[in-house]
Amino acid sequence: MCFFYILHSPSKDKYYIGATCDSIESRLAKHNMKHIGYTGQTNDWTVAYFEKFETKKEAFDREKQVKGWKSKQRTLKLINGD
């Protein structure tokens, strides 16, 4: 089982879009660790949205699709189910 996910950082009011074949919980823990990179700047990331997929390809294709939107408003609509 693989996942497409969207994280939210309240302190930055930013979203992070990703995909993984790890569990959502373990991936979130990695994002909240201090490290070099975009999500390492803060440790308050929460899961705002996720979808399950049978294959890695499907999850990563969905990540690519949503990142291609380049629209915070469209991403918020997905999160809110609009």
MDAnalysis code that builds the backbone (N, CA, C; Angstrom):
import MDAnalysis as mda
import numpy as np

u = mda.Universe.empty(246, n_residues=82, atom_resindex=np.repeat(np.arange(82), 3), trajectory=True)
u.add_TopologyAttr("name", ["N", "CA", "C"] * 82)
u.add_TopologyAttr("resid", np.arange(1, 83))
u.add_TopologyAttr("resname", ["MET", "CYS", "PHE", "PHE", "TYR", "ILE", "LEU", "HIS", "SER", "PRO", "SER", "LYS", "ASP", "LYS", "TYR", "TYR", "ILE", "GLY", "ALA", "THR", "CYS", "ASP", "SER", "ILE", "GLU", "SER", "ARG", "LEU", "ALA", "LYS", "HIS", "ASN", "MET", "LYS", "HIS", "ILE", "GLY", "TYR", "THR", "GLY", "GLN", "THR", "ASN", "ASP", "TRP", "THR", "VAL", "ALA", "TYR", "PHE", "GLU", "LYS", "PHE", "GLU", "THR", "LYS", "LYS", "GLU", "ALA", "PHE", "ASP", "ARG", "GLU", "LYS", "GLN", "VAL", "LYS", "GLY", "TRP", "LYS", "SER", "LYS", "GLN", "ARG", "THR", "LEU", "LYS", "LEU", "ILE", "ASN", "GLY", "ASP"])
u.atoms.positions = np.array([
    [0.845, -1.175, 0.000],
    [0.000, 0.000, 0.000],
    [0.892, 1.240, 0.000],
    [0.588, 2.191, -0.876],
    [1.323, 3.449, -0.963],
    [0.352, 4.610, -0.772],
    [0.913, 5.761, -0.490],
    [0.088, 6.915, -0.172],
    [0.554, 8.175, -0.890],
    [-0.392, 8.992, -1.272],
    [-0.179, 10.377, -1.673],
    [-0.646, 11.184, -0.467],
    [0.110, 12.214, -0.066],
    [-0.281, 12.958, 1.126],
    [0.024, 14.448, 0.994],
    [-0.699, 15.222, 1.796],
    [-0.460, 16.656, 1.897],
    [-0.298, 16.970, 3.375],
    [0.829, 17.604, 3.714],
    [1.094, 18.018, 5.083],
    [0.873, 19.519, 5.209],
    [0.573, 19.960, 6.417],
    [0.398, 21.387, 6.690],
    [1.229, 21.764, 7.907],
    [1.900, 22.910, 7.834],
    [2.627, 23.469, 8.959],
    [1.905, 24.729, 9.410],
    [1.276, 24.707, 10.584],
    [0.588, 25.911, 11.068],
    [1.522, 27.104, 11.268],
    [2.735, 26.870, 11.752],
    [3.653, 27.983, 12.011],
    [4.087, 28.687, 10.726],
    [4.229, 27.934, 9.645],
    [4.612, 28.518, 8.351],
    [3.410, 28.813, 7.469],
    [2.252, 28.234, 7.812],
    [1.053, 28.262, 6.977],
    [1.400, 27.842, 5.546],
    [2.117, 26.723, 5.459],
    [2.543, 26.163, 4.174],
    [2.116, 24.712, 4.090],
    [2.052, 24.227, 2.851],
    [1.687, 22.842, 2.582],
    [2.849, 22.137, 1.909],
    [2.956, 20.847, 2.148],
    [3.968, 20.006, 1.516],
    [3.248, 18.824, 0.893],
    [3.545, 18.547, -0.354],
    [2.904, 17.464, -1.103],
    [3.927, 16.358, -1.329],
    [3.543, 15.121, -1.024],
    [4.471, 14.016, -1.190],
    [3.767, 12.695, -1.426],
    [4.584, 11.656, -1.584],
    [4.087, 10.290, -1.759],
    [5.080, 9.352, -1.095],
    [4.572, 8.230, -0.601],
    [5.424, 7.266, 0.086],
    [4.803, 5.876, 0.040],
    [5.656, 4.879, 0.217],
    [5.169, 3.520, 0.410],
    [5.446, 3.078, 1.849],
    [5.957, 3.996, 2.675],
    [6.045, 3.785, 4.118],
    [4.672, 4.093, 4.699],
    [4.494, 3.856, 5.978],
    [3.248, 4.262, 6.619],
    [3.219, 5.787, 6.720],
    [2.026, 6.335, 6.740],
    [1.870, 7.788, 6.874],
    [2.522, 8.261, 8.177],
    [2.350, 7.509, 9.260],
    [2.895, 7.894, 10.565],
    [4.422, 7.974, 10.543],
    [5.074, 6.979, 9.946],
    [6.544, 6.992, 9.917],
    [7.059, 8.097, 9.000],
    [6.362, 8.341, 7.911],
    [6.792, 9.414, 7.009],
    [6.632, 10.773, 7.679],
    [5.522, 10.979, 8.396],
    [5.295, 12.230, 9.115],
    [6.389, 12.444, 10.162],
    [6.752, 11.397, 10.877],
    [7.817, 11.495, 11.878],
    [9.126, 11.946, 11.244],
    [9.444, 11.425, 10.056],
    [10.673, 11.826, 9.359],
    [10.614, 13.298, 8.959],
    [9.443, 13.764, 8.510],
    [9.303, 15.169, 8.135],
    [9.460, 16.086, 9.351],
    [9.058, 15.626, 10.518],
    [9.122, 16.457, 11.722],
    [10.458, 16.398, 12.444],
    [11.435, 15.666, 11.895],
    [12.778, 15.622, 12.472],
    [13.586, 16.795, 11.930],
    [14.522, 17.250, 12.723],
    [15.440, 18.297, 12.256],
    [16.327, 17.698, 11.161],
    [16.289, 18.295, 9.985],
    [17.141, 17.853, 8.885],
    [17.250, 19.000, 7.880],
    [18.160, 18.874, 6.978],
    [18.302, 19.860, 5.913],
    [17.213, 19.579, 4.898],
    [16.496, 20.592, 4.517],
    [15.413, 20.432, 3.559],
    [14.202, 21.238, 3.981],
    [13.247, 21.297, 3.105],
    [12.074, 22.146, 3.299],
    [11.315, 21.823, 4.579],
    [11.011, 20.565, 4.839],
    [10.213, 20.225, 6.013],
    [11.037, 20.206, 7.296],
    [12.353, 20.209, 7.205],
    [13.210, 20.201, 8.389],
    [13.283, 21.547, 9.087],
    [12.731, 22.582, 8.485],
    [12.789, 23.923, 9.059],
    [11.853, 24.081, 10.252],
    [10.871, 23.225, 10.386],
    [9.922, 23.276, 11.491],
    [9.502, 21.844, 11.822],
    [8.942, 21.640, 12.992],
    [8.556, 20.267, 13.372],
    [7.086, 20.190, 13.775],
    [6.256, 21.002, 13.137],
    [4.828, 20.995, 13.474],
    [3.942, 20.516, 12.323],
    [4.507, 19.721, 11.411],
    [3.744, 19.222, 10.264],
    [2.656, 18.260, 10.725],
    [1.482, 18.388, 10.133],
    [0.382, 17.467, 10.382],
    [-0.167, 16.992, 9.040],
    [-0.791, 15.840, 9.026],
    [-1.384, 15.313, 7.798],
    [-2.707, 16.039, 7.567],
    [-2.803, 16.747, 6.457],
    [-4.024, 17.470, 6.106],
    [-4.915, 16.628, 5.195],
    [-4.289, 15.705, 4.435],
    [-5.040, 14.927, 3.445],
    [-4.178, 13.761, 2.991],
    [-4.817, 12.635, 2.662],
    [-4.071, 11.539, 2.038],
    [-5.009, 10.664, 1.220],
    [-4.424, 9.948, 0.272],
    [-5.128, 8.966, -0.553],
    [-4.287, 7.699, -0.573],
    [-4.943, 6.537, -0.589],
    [-4.260, 5.239, -0.664],
    [-4.211, 4.760, -2.109],
    [-3.102, 4.094, -2.458],
    [-2.937, 3.525, -3.791],
    [-2.324, 2.134, -3.678],
    [-2.635, 1.301, -4.629],
    [-2.100, -0.058, -4.650],
    [-0.631, -0.096, -5.063],
    [-0.217, 0.832, -5.927],
    [1.151, 0.801, -6.441],
    [1.885, 2.113, -6.190],
    [3.201, 2.013, -6.174],
    [4.068, 3.178, -6.025],
    [3.850, 4.144, -7.186],
    [3.723, 3.613, -8.381],
    [3.543, 4.448, -9.564],
    [2.285, 5.310, -9.453],
    [1.179, 4.716, -9.003],
    [-0.064, 5.478, -8.870],
    [0.085, 6.608, -7.852],
    [0.704, 6.331, -6.724],
    [0.879, 7.349, -5.681],
    [1.774, 8.484, -6.165],
    [2.876, 8.130, -6.830],
    [3.801, 9.153, -7.290],
    [3.245, 9.918, -8.497],
    [2.449, 9.276, -9.306],
    [1.761, 9.991, -10.398],
    [0.781, 11.013, -9.839],
    [0.069, 10.645, -8.769],
    [-0.872, 11.581, -8.142],
    [-0.124, 12.764, -7.534],
    [1.022, 12.493, -6.908],
    [1.854, 13.570, -6.366],
    [2.251, 14.545, -7.478],
    [2.718, 14.007, -8.578],
    [3.137, 14.829, -9.711],
    [1.965, 15.654, -10.248],
    [0.790, 15.043, -10.330],
    [-0.398, 15.737, -10.829],
    [-0.733, 16.946, -9.949],
    [-0.813, 16.725, -8.641],
    [-1.206, 17.803, -7.730],
    [-0.131, 18.887, -7.666],
    [1.142, 18.505, -7.657],
    [2.208, 19.503, -7.681],
    [2.136, 20.341, -8.953],
    [1.701, 19.735, -10.036],
    [1.573, 20.433, -11.311],
    [0.497, 21.505, -11.315],
    [-0.445, 21.417, -10.387],
    [-1.487, 22.434, -10.301],
    [-0.901, 23.797, -9.960],
    [0.142, 23.819, -9.124],
    [0.783, 25.065, -8.702],
    [-0.233, 26.074, -8.197],
    [-1.220, 25.583, -7.463],
    [-2.298, 26.432, -6.977],
    [-2.671, 26.048, -5.549],
    [-2.415, 26.957, -4.615],
    [-2.789, 26.706, -3.225],
    [-4.307, 26.572, -3.105],
    [-5.044, 27.381, -3.857],
    [-6.505, 27.334, -3.794],
    [-7.036, 25.976, -4.250],
    [-6.487, 25.452, -5.322],
    [-6.941, 24.145, -5.826],
    [-6.570, 23.032, -4.837],
    [-5.404, 23.147, -4.229],
    [-4.985, 22.176, -3.230],
    [-5.921, 22.232, -2.017],
    [-6.286, 23.430, -1.583],
    [-7.219, 23.574, -0.459],
    [-8.579, 22.987, -0.781],
    [-9.011, 23.124, -2.018],
    [-10.286, 22.517, -2.428],
    [-10.221, 20.995, -2.306],
    [-9.087, 20.413, -2.696],
    [-8.911, 18.964, -2.569],
    [-8.968, 18.565, -1.090],
    [-8.241, 19.284, -0.239],
    [-8.222, 18.985, 1.181],
    [-9.610, 19.082, 1.795],
    [-10.358, 20.118, 1.403],
    [-11.688, 20.358, 1.967],
    [-12.802, 19.552, 1.302],
    [-12.449, 18.790, 0.264],
    [-13.426, 17.942, -0.399],
    [-14.377, 18.690, -1.300],
    [-13.976, 19.869, -1.756],
    [-14.829, 20.673, -2.665],
    [-14.703, 20.220, -4.107],
])
